[in-house]
Amino acid sequence: MQRLFTAWLLSKGKGTHRMYGSHRPEPDEVEQLLRNAELRDELERYFDESITRVNVRHLPLAAENEFLASMLAWEQAPVLPIYRWFDPEMRPPGPDALSKEDLHPILWEVIQKLASQRIMLDFTDHLPDRELYCLIVRDILPAREKKLDWPNNYIHFDCTGPSCDPDVWLRYYATDEEREDWAETYHQPLPASGPPPYPRELPSEPG
């Protein structure tokens, strides 16, 4: 392993090399350096300037490797409609086929399943259950996204509308400071603010 480590230091042509001088690297350092070389080799086919933006002089090697591993996971992740992220595929009943009584538990089952794949729904409290369910079934489940198997990767869907309606956001979700900043930037009157009519405690990203 020491021979491999020395060869990598002498021959690796990509990235910035760490100089150890007379310091004999610890086994963990050797493993991290070998892992770094492996990740950079695997990323070579996707190589662009984003890899060289990592300033290794200011990153611990373990952190650099985590960054490179996340890049590799991103590049290799398939792009799939969200309903195909599940096995079996998630194909809930159409909204028109559900009574009010049936719709509520199915909606929450769908929300929990989305959360299990780290898919979060933001700004839903202005929507009644049926409208939220329609939005999920017709817009979110067919959306094609990278299915990235990475623990800290979350997808957030803004449910204020297809064009992220500023009126809805300003009315129900923006803070007083955000409302003032918006009015100052766009020089338009603000809608009246108030609590959203359908408050929900949805799954959220940790932290």
C-alpha positions in Angstrom: 0.0 0.0 0.0 2.9 2.4 0.8 4.3 1.8 -2.7 0.9 2.6 -4.2 0.7 5.7 -2.1 4.1 6.9 -3.3 3.3 6.1 -6.9 0.1 8.1 -6.7 1.9 11.2 -5.2 4.5 11.0 -8.0 2.2 10.3 -10.9 -1.2 11.8 -10.3 -1.7 14.6 -12.7 -5.0 16.1 -11.7 -5.9 18.3 -8.7 -3.6 19.8 -6.1 -1.1 17.4 -4.4 -0.4 17.5 -0.7 3.2 17.5 0.2 4.1 15.5 3.3 7.9 16.0 3.3 9.5 13.6 5.8 6.1 12.9 7.5 5.1 9.3 7.1 1.4 9.2 6.5 -0.9 7.4 8.9 -2.9 4.4 7.5 -6.1 6.5 7.5 -4.3 9.2 5.4 -3.1 6.5 2.9 -6.6 5.2 2.6 -8.0 8.7 2.1 -5.4 9.5 -0.5 -6.1 6.3 -2.4 -9.8 7.0 -2.2 -9.2 10.5 -3.5 -7.3 9.1 -6.5 -10.0 6.5 -7.2 -12.8 9.2 -7.1 -10.9 11.5 -9.4 -10.3 8.6 -11.8 -14.0 7.8 -11.8 -14.9 11.4 -12.3 -12.6 12.0 -15.2 -15.2 11.1 -17.8 -17.4 13.9 -16.3 -14.5 16.2 -15.8 -15.2 19.9 -15.9 -14.1 23.0 -14.1 -16.3 22.3 -11.1 -13.9 19.6 -9.9 -11.0 22.0 -9.9 -12.9 24.6 -7.9 -12.3 22.5 -4.7 -9.5 24.3 -2.9 -7.8 21.3 -1.2 -5.5 23.6 0.7 -8.6 24.7 2.8 -10.4 21.3 2.9 -9.5 18.3 5.0 -8.9 15.3 2.7 -11.9 13.5 4.2 -14.2 16.4 3.4 -12.7 16.7 -0.2 -13.5 13.0 -0.7 -17.0 13.4 0.5 -17.5 16.3 -1.9 -16.1 14.2 -4.8 -18.2 11.2 -3.8 -21.3 13.4 -3.9 -20.3 14.7 -7.3 -19.9 11.2 -8.6 -23.2 10.1 -7.1 -24.9 13.1 -8.8 -23.3 12.3 -12.2 -24.4 8.6 -12.0 -27.9 9.2 -10.7 -30.6 8.3 -13.2 -33.2 10.9 -14.2 -36.7 9.4 -13.6 -40.3 10.5 -13.1 -40.8 10.6 -9.3 -43.5 8.0 -9.4 -40.8 5.6 -10.7 -38.7 6.2 -7.6 -40.8 3.7 -5.8 -41.2 -0.1 -6.0 -43.9 -0.7 -7.0 -44.4 2.6 -8.8 -46.4 5.1 -6.9 -49.6 5.5 -8.9 -52.3 6.8 -6.5 -56.0 7.0 -7.6 -57.0 10.1 -9.6 -58.5 12.9 -7.6 -61.9 12.6 -9.3 -62.2 9.0 -8.1 -61.9 9.8 -4.4 -64.5 11.0 -2.0 -63.6 13.7 0.6 -63.4 10.9 3.3 -61.2 8.7 1.2 -58.9 11.4 -0.1 -57.5 12.7 3.2 -55.8 9.4 4.4 -54.5 8.7 0.8 -53.1 12.2 0.6 -51.1 11.7 3.9 -50.0 8.3 2.8 -48.6 9.8 -0.4 -46.9 12.6 1.5 -45.2 10.1 3.9 -44.0 8.1 0.9 -42.5 11.2 -0.7 -40.8 12.0 2.5 -39.3 8.5 2.6 -37.4 9.5 -0.6 -36.4 12.9 0.9 -39.0 14.8 -1.2 -40.4 17.7 0.8 -43.4 19.8 0.0 -43.1 23.5 0.9 -45.8 26.1 1.3 -48.9 23.9 1.2 -51.0 25.5 3.9 -53.1 27.7 1.6 -54.3 24.6 -0.3 -57.2 22.4 0.6 -56.5 18.7 0.6 -58.0 18.1 -2.8 -56.0 20.8 -4.5 -52.8 19.6 -2.8 -53.5 16.1 -3.9 -54.1 17.2 -7.5 -50.8 19.1 -7.4 -49.0 16.0 -6.3 -50.6 13.6 -8.7 -50.6 15.8 -11.8 -47.4 17.9 -11.3 -45.0 16.4 -8.8 -45.2 12.6 -9.4 -44.6 13.0 -13.2 -41.7 15.4 -12.6 -38.4 14.0 -13.9 -35.7 14.4 -11.3 -32.3 12.9 -10.5 -32.8 10.0 -8.1 -29.7 10.7 -6.0 -29.0 8.2 -3.4 -27.2 10.5 -1.0 -28.2 10.9 2.7 -28.2 14.7 2.8 -29.9 15.3 -0.6 -33.4 16.6 -0.3 -35.7 17.8 -3.1 -38.1 20.7 -2.2 -41.2 21.4 -4.2 -42.7 24.9 -3.9 -46.4 24.4 -3.8 -47.4 28.1 -4.3 -48.1 27.3 -7.9 -46.3 26.5 -11.2 -44.8 29.9 -11.4 -44.3 30.3 -7.6 -47.0 32.8 -7.3 -45.6 35.8 -5.2 -49.1 36.8 -4.1 -49.6 33.5 -2.3 -46.1 33.6 -0.8 -46.5 37.2 0.3 -50.0 36.7 1.7 -49.3 33.6 3.8 -45.7 32.8 4.2 -43.4 35.8 3.9 -42.1 37.5 7.0 -42.7 41.2 7.6 -39.1 41.9 6.6 -39.4 39.8 3.4 -42.6 41.6 2.5 -41.0 45.0 3.0 -38.0 44.0 0.9 -40.3 42.7 -1.9 -42.3 46.0 -1.9 -39.1 48.0 -2.0 -37.7 46.0 -4.8 -40.7 45.7 -7.1 -42.6 48.9 -6.2 -45.9 47.1 -6.1 -48.7 47.1 -3.5 -48.6 44.2 -1.0 -51.5 41.8 -0.5 -53.0 41.7 3.0 -51.2 39.1 5.1 -52.8 36.5 7.3 -52.6 32.9 8.5 -53.0 30.2 5.8 -56.4 28.4 6.0 -55.2 24.8 6.0 -52.2 24.5 8.4 -50.4 21.2 8.3 -47.4 19.6 10.0 -45.7 18.0 7.1 -42.5 16.0 7.2 -39.5 18.3 7.0 -35.8 18.2 6.4 -33.8 17.5 9.6 -32.0 20.5 11.1 
